[in-house]
Structures are given as structure tokens and as C-alpha cells.
């Protein structure tokens, strides 16, 4: 069994996720002669602004510890985090405690990296609002897209059987429009990486609230909106 990773991209910014899997398959076949495909999956890599994980006690909550930002190296850093947090609970201090402390601040590194990472926020926020959504009738079976119907933009998914599931297109974090991830069948936010499943439930933060359902009747081409659905 060979596991091959790669084709990294920022969450929500790639509308052709399936092509990335095909490139990995092609790489495996060319380099290793592997033709049989057993499984495929993708996941988010959480990175901090200074490339070091946050591991340690959360100073604002006495009974909470933090372990995140492993940047894809969870096998070793996750084990290290378990050891460090165990030591903290038992009242001893790890030699790595200061290096990985969650409340560290390194302005010379953090500010530039933070601004670079968030440059997509205003672009996506405005661009997606100006883009022309497709019609509900043009949405292929088994796919999702932002559609405009009933005067509103809706994150709509059309099942292989033709049933339409509608969700609010507005990410509950900071109001960007979500985008369809065809490979994972999820709704992803290009601004800060929040991900939602087909039911609108949160898969990854920073969003903590799900996308609200919007009931779509594609037969009479009308949408029933709840007053609290749209912000």
C-alpha cells in the first residue's frame, strides 16, 4: 500500500479539485507503476503564522489545553503534544513549553504572514458578490453551485436523483460566499477556510455555526425564505 500526498491548495480557491487527484494518480502510475486506486481523500493542514504549533495551557481557561497547528506533521507533533499536556496536568513543565506556548507573540514574523494569508478575504468577499451565478436549471446532477433563484443567491446541491438541497450561501464566520468542493462534496469558504457538509454542518472552523437551510422548490421555481435565513 502506497500513500501519496501533494497538490496542496488553499481551501475554497480551487474549483477543479478532482483534477488534483488525477495528477496524483498520474504521478503514482508514472513513478511507481501503480494503476489500482484504492481510496482518495483530502484534509486541511492548519498552519500558524510562525510555522510552529500551539501546544500548551490556555491561559484564559484554567482547565483547557491547546494542541493545533501541526502543519501536516501530526504523527510526531501530536505525540509530543500528548506528552507536554500530560506533564502540564501533572504539574511539571516540558522543556518545549516556552517554544510552543499558545500565547506567544512574534510581531516581526506574525504581522507579515497574517496579512499575506488574509489578502484573499476582501477579494473573495467582493468578487463572489459580483459574479453571475448559474440558474438552478443549469446545475448538473450530483453537483453544487451558487445559484440565483427567487431573487436570492443560494448554495444549492442537486442530488443524482434530481432533488435540490438549498443552504445559505453566506459563511457564518465573516460573511463570504462559500464555494462548492466537487471532490469532497462540501461547501468551503475561500476567505478563512471554513468547511460545511451537505446539511450545512460545520466540518472545519473558524466558523462555529452551520449554514442555515433554504427550502428550494425547483418544480415551481420558487424559494421559501425564513425571515432569519439571511443576514
N, C-alpha and C positions, 0 to 999 in steps of 0.2 A: 504494500500500500504506500503510495507516494502522495504527500500533501504539498501542493504548490500554491504559494500566495503571491500577490502583487496587484498591479493595475490600480494602485491607490488613487483616490479622488475625494474631493470634498463632498460631504453629504448634501444631496439635493441639487448639485450643479451638473450632474451627468444625466442626460435624458436617454442615453443608449447604454444602460448598464449591462445588457445582455452581450454586447459586443466585447466588453472587457473579459467576460467569462470565455468567450470564443478565442480571444487572444491567448489566454492561459492554456486552454485546451491545445491550441496550435503549438505553443511553446513546449508543452509536455510531449506532444507527438513528435516534434522535430528533434528535440534534445534527448528524449528518453525512449522513444518508440512506443509510447503508451497511447492506445486507442480507446480503451474501455473507460467510460466515465461513470464513476460510482455515485458521486454526490457533489453538490456545489453550495456554497453559502457565502454570505458577506456579513461583516460586522464593523461597528465603529471602533476606531482607535482614538482613545481620549488622550490628548497631549496637553501639557501645561506650557505656560509661556517661557519657562526657562528649561524645559525638557527634562526636568526631574519630577518624580512622582510626589504626590502629597500623601504622606503616611504619618499618622500620629494622632494625638489627642486634640479634639475640637475644643478650644479654649472657651467658647461661648456656651457650650453644653457639657456639663461635667461628666455625663455618662455616655458620651458619644466619642467614637474614634473614626478617623477617616483613612481610607486607602483607595486612591484613584490616580489616574494619570499615568498608567503603566506604559502607554505608547506601544502596545502590542507585545510587551515583554512580561506578560502576566505569569508565565511559568516560574520565573525566578523572583520577580519583584513581588508577586503575590505571596510566595513562601516567606520572603523577607518581611513583608507586611504582617503576616500572621505571627512571626517571631517577635517583631517590635511591639505589636499591640498586646501580645501576651505578657511581655516584660513590663509594659506600662501598667496593665491591670494589676500585676503582682507588686507594683511599687518600685521597680528598678528601671533604669534608663539605658536605652540602647546607645551604642557608640554612633549610630546613624541618626539619632533623634533630631539633632540640630540641622543636619543636612536636608532631611526630608520633611521638616516641620510644616504643617499646612498653612500656618500664618506667616511664613517668610515673605519678605518683600525685597525684590531686587529691581529698583526703578530703571537702572541703565539697560537692563535686558527686557524687563516686563513691558514697559510702555511701548517700545517699538514693535515687539511681537504682538501685543494686544491690538494695536492699531492695524497692523498688517492683516491679522486674522479677521478683523471685523470690517474690512473695507468693502466686502460684498453686501453688507447689510443695507446701506442706503441704495445701492444699485439695484439689488433684487427687490427691495421694497417698492421702488418706483417702477422699474421695468415690468414686473409682472402685472401691475395695475394698468399699464398702458398697452400690454399685449392683447391681441384679439383672441378670445377663447373660441374653441370649436363649438359647433352645435351638438346637442345631445344625440341627434340622429346620426352624426358622423363618427361617434365614438365606437370603435370596434369592440366586438365581444371579447371579454377577458382582459380588457384594458381600462385604464383610468385617465382622467384629464380634467382640467378646469374647464367647465362649460358654462355658458351663459344661457339661462332659461328663466322665464318669469321675471326678467329684469335684474337678476342676481347672478353672481358668479358662485358656482358650486363645485366642490371636489366630488366628481361623480365616477363611480366604478360600475361597469356593465359586466355582469356575470356571463359565463359561457352560455347560460340559458336565456340571456336577454334581460334579466332583472336588473334594475338600476338602484344602486345604493348611493345616497347623497349625504355629504358631510359639509360642514362649514369649511370654506377654503382658507380661512384665516387662522394661522398658527396662534395658539393661546399664549405663547411666550411674549413676543413683541409685535405681533400683527402682520408678519409677512405672509404671503400666499404660499401654501405648500405645493409640492410638485410630486408627480407620480413616479414611483420607482418600479419599473416593469419587471426587474429581476426578482425583487423581494416581495412584490405586491404590497407595497407600503406607501404612505404619504410622508414625504420628507421635506423638512424646511431648509432652504438653501442659506438662510441667514445665520443660524446658530446651531443647526444640526439636529433639531428635534425630529423624532420619527413617530408615526402613528400607524396602527394597523387598519384593516378594512372597516372595523367597527368604530374607529376614531380613538381607540385607547392608546395611551402613551406607551411607546416602546423604549424610547430614549429621551432624556431631557436635553436642554434645560426646561422645557415645558413640563408642567406638573398637572395640567388639566387637559383632558381629551378634546377632540374636535366634536362639536355638537352635531347631532344628526339633522339632516334636512330631508323631508319626505318628498320624493320626486315621483310624480305620476307621468311617465313618458307616453302613455297612451293618449291622454288628452292634452299633453304638453303644458302642464301647469305645475307649479310648485306651491306647496302649502308651507308657509313660514310661521314659525313660532316667534312671537314678539321678542323673546330673549335670545334668539338664534344669532342675531347679527350685532356686532359692536360698532 
